[in-house]
Amino acid sequence: MSHTEYPDSYYAASALPHAVRRQLQEDLHTDVVVIGAGYTGLSSALHLLEAGYSVVVLEAARVGWGASGRNGGQLVQSYSRDVDVIADKYGQDTARMLGSMMFEGSQIIRERVKKYQIQCDLKDGGLFVALSDKQVHGLREHKALWEQYGHKGLEFLDARQTQDVVHSERYRAALLDHWGGHIHPLNLALGEAAAVESLGGKIFEQSAVTSIERTAKPIVRTEHGSVQAKFVVVAGNAYLGGLVPELAAKSMPCGTQVIATEPLGERWQEVLPSDYCVEDCNYLLDYFRLSGDKRLIYGGGVIYGARDPEHIESIVRPKLEKTFPQLKDVRIDFAWTGNFLLTLSRLPQFGRLNDNIYYMQGYSGHGVTTTHLAGKLVAEAIKGQSERFDAFASLPHLPFPGGRLFRVPATALGAWYYSLRDKLGI
Ligand SMILES: Cc1cc2nc3c(=O)[nH]c(=O)nc-3n(C[C@H](O)[C@H](O)[C@H](O)COP(=O)(O)OP(=O)(O)OC[C@H]3O[C@@H](n4cnc5c(N)ncnc54)[C@H](O)[C@@H]3O)c2cc1C
């Protein structure tokens, strides 16, 4: 019997005490079975339990073992492609519908944290920082766009104001999102899992789903048990592997790397005195923030196709030192990698495999808030109100060019082109 434990991350080392759930060893019946205990699965389970459904969650490893327990912890609003792109590609009606939900995910997280008393170091405030004049212009447009869709908590910061909140000389301006913020991602997932169980939901760990029988009352099977349900929610995202071949065909797992410094003590004020989280505006972006115990958590870089790199510190540390030369002597205590799921359109993929098997995946690197929205929308759809879920489900999704063999080099080439443009400021 194989057991998969958490990767050696800062988050696993600072996780609050939590239950170790047993493996599924029996045959169960329930209203809804959820595959995967990341934010997508846990948010779905929680919304469904609140609506009175019985729910079983099957997790291949541990709660929050995937991207949800390893990410940058940034509550970034909207989607990985913004509503202006959605309007251009899919029309005003789709943009209006998706735009009406683009700030909902972070509200859901805040409600969850408050309602279930989740200890996850929630802090308000997120910054998008510009490295070139083109990006400064982009931030102004970004502000106007989000305000058009009802955001009332945005502030434009010029170069001097930006340096007051991020002690780095790299940035020419910033957009401060007071509705953004950051969290300890694994503790959020663990808190949500505890909330699921407090409402009677069952979670099994070390229980990988090996097959889904797509019948009127579907059955999902694990090595030692099965669950028959009225509905299935597939929430395995970048770690789903080949369980659902048609989902694997239109998405690509990608790795991104994160490091955590030693606690900075009083020095944190020389780095990020605002305690906001930060992401830059580059195509291949850097993202960073302080943890609850004032370490700098710094992420960046993308590995298309999601190989696990050997020397993570040597990939990310130079980025950290470029942003904060004052931290050249800092010790790195943790370095880890995690996979997110990229789609060609950079928009999430929601849909149905048949009438009663739902899926949500492919947040393309901006998933902390959208996963929480996804859980709410699938619960609405299962209850019979599917208009909002279907607004996402109707987005067309194409496979990556180059097929399974050449999609990685083809996408890396595209990314290289866009990051070159970022470097040149064009
Ligand atoms: C390093 C990193 C940094 C990131 N930073 C940010 C950020 O700062 N802000 C942001 O918005 N987004 C960020 N993201 C993206 C975000 O974390 C993800 O979009 C989000 O967590 C996806 O949640 P999920 O529940 O869909 O998938 P996951 O959290 O990956 O969960 C999927 C779960 O399904 C389980 N599973 C898979 N297959 C099976 C099976 N057959 N049977 C049972 N269980 C199965 C897996 O074990 C896993 O636990 C980051 C991602 C990474 C990797």
The ligand as an SDF file (V2000), in Angstrom:
LIG
                    3D

 53 58  0  0  0  0  0  0  0  0999 V2000
    3.6920   26.7110   -6.7130 C   0  0  0  0  0  0  0  0  0  0  0  0
    2.3580   27.2860   -7.0760 C   0  0  0  0  0  0  0  0  0  0  0  0
    2.0930   28.6190   -6.7790 C   0  0  0  0  0  0  0  0  0  0  0  0
    0.8270   29.1450   -7.0660 C   0  0  0  0  0  0  0  0  0  0  0  0
    0.5240   30.3910   -6.6220 N   0  0  0  0  0  0  0  0  0  0  0  0
   -0.7250   30.8610   -6.7660 C   0  0  0  0  0  0  0  0  0  0  0  0
   -1.1000   32.0960   -6.1760 C   0  0  0  0  0  0  0  0  0  0  0  0
   -0.3250   32.7110   -5.4590 O   0  0  0  0  0  0  0  0  0  0  0  0
   -2.3500   32.5650   -6.4160 N   0  0  0  0  0  0  0  0  0  0  0  0
   -3.2490   31.8730   -7.1820 C   0  0  0  0  0  0  0  0  0  0  0  0
   -4.3760   32.3460   -7.3800 O   0  0  0  0  0  0  0  0  0  0  0  0
   -2.9470   30.6570   -7.6870 N   0  0  0  0  0  0  0  0  0  0  0  0
   -1.7250   30.1300   -7.4840 C   0  0  0  0  0  0  0  0  0  0  0  0
   -1.4220   28.8960   -7.9640 N   0  0  0  0  0  0  0  0  0  0  0  0
   -2.4890   28.0890   -8.5830 C   0  0  0  0  0  0  0  0  0  0  0  0
   -3.4360   27.4790   -7.5340 C   0  0  0  0  0  0  0  0  0  0  0  0
   -2.7050   26.9830   -6.4420 O   0  0  0  0  0  0  0  0  0  0  0  0
   -4.2590   26.3520   -8.1660 C   0  0  0  0  0  0  0  0  0  0  0  0
   -4.9500   26.8640   -9.2900 O   0  0  0  0  0  0  0  0  0  0  0  0
   -5.2830   25.7390   -7.2240 C   0  0  0  0  0  0  0  0  0  0  0  0
   -4.7490   25.4340   -5.9690 O   0  0  0  0  0  0  0  0  0  0  0  0
   -5.8840   24.4930   -7.8550 C   0  0  0  0  0  0  0  0  0  0  0  0
   -6.6760   23.8450   -6.9020 O   0  0  0  0  0  0  0  0  0  0  0  0
   -7.3290   22.4400   -7.2590 P   0  0  0  0  0  0  0  0  0  0  0  0
   -8.0900   22.0030   -6.0720 O   0  0  0  0  0  0  0  0  0  0  0  0
   -8.0820   22.5560   -8.5370 O   0  0  0  0  0  0  0  0  0  0  0  0
   -6.0930   21.4840   -7.5580 O   0  0  0  0  0  0  0  0  0  0  0  0
   -5.0330   20.8530   -6.5010 P   0  0  0  0  0  0  0  0  0  0  0  0
   -4.8620   21.7270   -5.3220 O   0  0  0  0  0  0  0  0  0  0  0  0
   -3.8300   20.4740   -7.2670 O   0  0  0  0  0  0  0  0  0  0  0  0
   -5.7780   19.5700   -5.9600 O   0  0  0  0  0  0  0  0  0  0  0  0
   -6.0400   18.4540   -6.7580 C   0  0  0  0  0  0  0  0  0  0  0  0
   -6.0770   17.2540   -5.8070 C   0  0  0  0  0  0  0  0  0  0  0  0
   -6.6440   16.1470   -6.4970 O   0  0  0  0  0  0  0  0  0  0  0  0
   -5.9670   14.9970   -6.0760 C   0  0  0  0  0  0  0  0  0  0  0  0
   -6.1550   13.9730   -7.1140 N   0  0  0  0  0  0  0  0  0  0  0  0
   -5.7000   13.9690   -8.3990 C   0  0  0  0  0  0  0  0  0  0  0  0
   -6.0670   12.8460   -9.0310 N   0  0  0  0  0  0  0  0  0  0  0  0
   -6.7960   12.1270   -8.1360 C   0  0  0  0  0  0  0  0  0  0  0  0
   -7.4370   10.8500   -8.1920 C   0  0  0  0  0  0  0  0  0  0  0  0
   -7.3940   10.0860   -9.2880 N   0  0  0  0  0  0  0  0  0  0  0  0
   -8.0910   10.4040   -7.0910 N   0  0  0  0  0  0  0  0  0  0  0  0
   -8.1410   11.1680   -5.9680 C   0  0  0  0  0  0  0  0  0  0  0  0
   -7.5260   12.3630   -5.8540 N   0  0  0  0  0  0  0  0  0  0  0  0
   -6.8760   12.8400   -6.9330 C   0  0  0  0  0  0  0  0  0  0  0  0
   -4.5200   15.4270   -5.9300 C   0  0  0  0  0  0  0  0  0  0  0  0
   -3.8040   14.5590   -5.0800 O   0  0  0  0  0  0  0  0  0  0  0  0
   -4.6890   16.8250   -5.3490 C   0  0  0  0  0  0  0  0  0  0  0  0
   -4.6390   16.8400   -3.9360 O   0  0  0  0  0  0  0  0  0  0  0  0
   -0.1600   28.3420   -7.7290 C   0  0  0  0  0  0  0  0  0  0  0  0
    0.1360   27.0200   -8.0660 C   0  0  0  0  0  0  0  0  0  0  0  0
    1.3750   26.4850   -7.7500 C   0  0  0  0  0  0  0  0  0  0  0  0
    1.6680   25.0620   -8.0890 C   0  0  0  0  0  0  0  0  0  0  0  0
  1  2  1  0
  2  3  1  0
  2 52  2  0
  3  4  2  0
  4  5  1  0
  4 50  1  0
  5  6  2  0
  6  7  1  0
  6 13  1  0
  7  8  2  0
  7  9  1  0
  9 10  1  0
 10 11  2  0
 10 12  1  0
 12 13  2  0
 13 14  1  0
 14 15  1  0
 14 50  1  0
 15 16  1  0
 16 17  1  0
 16 18  1  0
 18 19  1  0
 18 20  1  0
 20 21  1  0
 20 22  1  0
 22 23  1  0
 23 24  1  0
 24 25  2  0
 24 26  1  0
 24 27  1  0
 27 28  1  0
 28 29  2  0
 28 30  1  0
 28 31  1  0
 31 32  1  0
 32 33  1  0
 33 34  1  0
 33 48  1  0
 34 35  1  0
 35 36  1  0
 35 46  1  0
 36 37  1  0
 36 45  1  0
 37 38  2  0
 38 39  1  0
 39 40  1  0
 39 45  2  0
 40 41  1  0
 40 42  2  0
 42 43  1  0
 43 44  2  0
 44 45  1  0
 46 47  1  0
 46 48  1  0
 48 49  1  0
 50 51  2  0
 51 52  1  0
 52 53  1  0
M  END
$$$$
